[in-house]
């Protein structure tokens, strides 16, 4: 796979036995709580790989679960012929209508959620999002700094599928049982 990055090449957290490759933020990003549209966080990666053999899945790293964030499309898929910058649509889950906070949630050095004053966010990020000490930010908004490992990417091997029309399907023990049908444990 050919890659282009400006900061940090994707890494494997514990070495070659890890399936996922950690992907880093290309720039700091503010995900404002209550926004209708997700914030597209730019990842520090562009790729070229064999589209006939596989695609790439992109999911949040488990450490992001410490913040009130979700990946808006749940599971991202990148095709081999895409040459643009990888992006991750993020949405802040804490929706509070009162505006007036001068701080955001962020990922601390220890990997836990912590509160950060807006004044501690790099100036270029404040300008990009129109945030400063006069323009308050919604409660529950999140700041992620440049270089933070936010996503994991792993290959999805391509299989040819022949969709065959039919009037009936074979019986199975599960049948049409869906969500939760196999029990809680």
C-alpha positions in Angstrom: 0.0 0.0 0.0 1.3 3.4 -0.9 0.7 6.2 1.7 1.0 9.9 1.9 1.0 11.6 5.3 2.5 14.8 6.7 2.7 14.0 10.4 2.6 10.4 11.6 2.5 7.2 9.5 -0.2 4.7 10.7 1.1 2.5 13.5 0.2 -0.8 15.2 -0.3 -0.2 18.9 1.3 -3.4 20.2 3.1 -4.5 17.1 2.7 -6.7 14.1 0.1 -9.0 15.7 -2.5 -6.1 15.9 -5.1 -6.2 13.2 -5.9 -2.4 13.4 -3.5 0.3 12.3 -3.9 3.6 14.3 -4.6 6.6 12.2 -3.8 10.2 13.4 -5.5 13.5 13.2 -4.0 15.9 10.6 -5.2 19.0 12.4 -6.9 19.9 15.7 -10.7 19.7 15.5 -13.6 21.0 17.6 -16.8 18.9 17.5 -19.5 21.2 18.7 -22.4 19.6 20.7 -25.8 19.9 19.1 -24.6 20.4 15.6 -26.9 19.0 12.9 -24.2 17.9 10.6 -21.2 15.9 11.8 -17.7 17.5 11.9 -15.4 16.0 9.3 -12.1 15.3 11.2 -9.2 15.2 8.7 -7.0 12.2 9.2 -3.3 12.4 8.3 -3.5 10.0 5.4 -4.0 9.5 1.7 -3.6 6.1 0.2 -3.3 4.0 -3.0 -4.0 0.3 -2.8 -5.3 -2.5 -5.1 -9.0 -1.9 -5.4 -9.5 -5.3 -6.9 -8.2 -7.1 -3.8 -9.5 -5.1 -0.8 -10.9 -2.0 0.7 -10.2 -0.4 4.1 -12.5 -0.1 7.1 -12.2 2.9 9.4 -13.6 2.8 13.0 -13.0 4.8 16.1 -10.2 3.7 18.5 -11.7 2.3 21.7 -10.2 5.1 23.7 -12.6 7.6 22.0 -15.4 5.9 24.0 -14.1 7.9 27.0 -15.5 11.0 25.3 -19.1 11.7 24.3 -18.3 11.1 20.6 -19.5 8.8 17.9 -18.5 8.2 14.3 -21.5 9.5 12.5 -21.5 6.8 9.8 -20.7 4.1 12.4 -18.2 2.3 10.1 -16.3 4.0 7.3 -15.3 2.2 4.2 -12.6 3.5 1.8 -12.3 2.1 -1.7 -8.9 1.5 -3.4 -9.5 4.1 -6.1 -10.1 7.0 -3.6 -7.1 9.3 -3.5 -8.4 12.1 -1.2 -7.6 12.8 2.4 -9.2 10.4 4.8 -11.9 11.9 6.9 -13.9 10.7 9.9 -17.4 12.2 10.5 -17.7 12.8 14.3 -20.7 13.9 16.4 -20.7 15.0 20.0 -23.4 13.2 21.9 -23.9 15.6 24.8 -26.6 18.0 23.5 -27.3 20.8 25.9 -29.1 23.9 24.7 -27.5 26.4 27.1 -24.6 28.2 25.5 -22.0 30.0 27.6 -19.2 27.6 28.4 -15.6 28.6 27.9 -14.2 25.1 28.0 -14.5 21.8 26.1 -13.9 18.2 26.8 -10.7 16.7 25.5 -8.5 13.6 25.8 -5.9 14.1 28.5 -2.3 13.0 28.5 -3.3 9.9 30.6 -6.0 9.0 28.0 -8.9 10.0 30.1 -11.5 12.7 29.4 -10.5 16.1 30.9 -11.7 19.7 30.7 -9.7 22.2 28.6 -10.2 26.0 28.5 -10.9 27.4 25.1 -7.8 29.7 25.6 -5.7 26.5 25.7 -6.8 25.4 22.2 -4.2 26.4 19.5 -5.1 29.8 17.9 -5.3 28.4 14.4 -8.0 25.9 15.6 -9.9 28.6 17.4 -9.9 30.7 14.2 -11.0 27.8 12.0 -14.0 27.2 14.2 -14.8 30.8 15.1 -14.3 30.1 18.8 -12.7 32.5 21.3 -13.2 33.8 24.8 -16.0 36.1 23.5 -17.8 33.5 21.4 -18.9 30.8 23.8 -19.2 27.2 22.9 -22.1 24.7 23.6 -21.8 22.5 26.7 -20.5 19.1 25.8 -18.4 20.2 22.9 -15.1 18.2 22.3 -11.7 19.3 21.2 -9.3 16.7 19.7 -5.7 17.9 19.1 -3.6 17.4 16.0 -1.7 14.1 16.1 -4.2 12.3 18.3 -4.8 8.7 17.4 -8.5 8.7 16.7 -9.2 5.9 14.2 -8.1 2.4 13.4 -8.0 1.1 9.8 -7.9 -2.5 8.7 -8.2 -4.2 5.3 -11.5 -5.7 4.1 -10.7 -8.4 1.6 -12.9 -8.3 -1.4 -15.0 -11.2 -2.4 -17.1 -11.5 -5.6 -20.7 -12.0 -4.7 -23.3 -13.5 -7.1 -26.7 -12.3 -6.0 -29.2 -15.0 -7.0 -32.9 -14.1 -7.0 -35.1 -16.7 -5.2 -38.7 -17.0 -3.9 -37.6 -18.9 -0.7 -34.7 -19.3 1.7 -33.7 -22.4 3.6 -34.8 -22.8 7.3 -32.3 -22.3 10.1 -32.5 -22.5 13.9 -32.4 -18.7 14.1 -35.0 -18.2 11.4 -36.1 -14.6 11.3 -34.9 -14.0 14.9 -33.1 -10.7 14.9 -31.8 -8.3 17.5 -31.3 -10.1 20.8 -32.9 -13.3 19.6 -30.0 -15.5 20.8 -30.3 -14.3 24.4 -28.7 -11.8 26.7 -25.6 -13.8 27.6 
